[in-house]
Amino acid sequence: MNKSIIATLIALTSATAFVSNAEEAVNYGDPTASFTTLGVSASNDNIQLNSMMGVGSNIYQLDIGRHNDSGDYNYRGRFFHVTEGLGYSADIIGDKDTTTGLAGIIYKMQLTDNISVFPMASVGYTSTKKDDIETADIGTNANDDTSLGQAGIYAMYGFDAGHWVYVNPKTTYKVEQKEFINQIEVGAGFMVADNISVGTKVEFTAKNAELGMKEDTVAWVQANIYF
């Protein structure tokens, strides 16, 4: 066989192996990783369909949830752009009563091959229907229209086999009420196949008497398939 042909075949094989290895190196717990997935998550009170599509450096996400008892729907739409170490996003989150818009940045710090830390910050605005404010059981201060500032950190350990664990504390400042909402999320994902994961997370929200908010803990289970 012609030596130039052999050289070309070797180069193509090497390139294919490189691409394959790069794809395998993606950890699906990385909030800045670009990939495509469909999934479902459920808590005691809600069920949610989760979807995300990665197109190069651009990521599009849509989550649609439904409350089991009331039947009310909620949603989150997100656009996320990833650059080298830095990403920025725009979110819209809502239900029948409230709509919130956020814009923010996130920075990836790769401390070791397995440990990643992601500082993040956002600003935004939330608006609630006035009729709902007047009749809300949790207090008018918690629901009234307000500007928002949010800061947090996402710390992840990604295992060589693709599994991951993470912790994500964050605080949201409601400007008009001059009060903080403090939250923490802890979770894990386990790859049961090359393109399927199952996982769990627990979301804790601290009590804030000024906002009429009680302490709240919600546990979720999740399953995703990746394309």
Secondary structure, DSSP 8 states (H G I E B T S, - for coil): --HHHHHHHHHHHHHHHHHHHHHHT--TT-TT----EEEEEE-SSEEEEEEEEEETTEEEEEEEEEETTT--EEEEEEEEEE-SSEEEEEEEEEESSEEEEEEEEEE-EE-SSSEEEEEEEEEEEEEE-HHHHHH-TT-HHHHS-EEEEEEEEEEEEE-TTS-EEEEEEEEEEETTTTEEEEEEEEEEEEEEETTEEEEEEEEEE--BGGGTB--EEEEEEEEEEE-
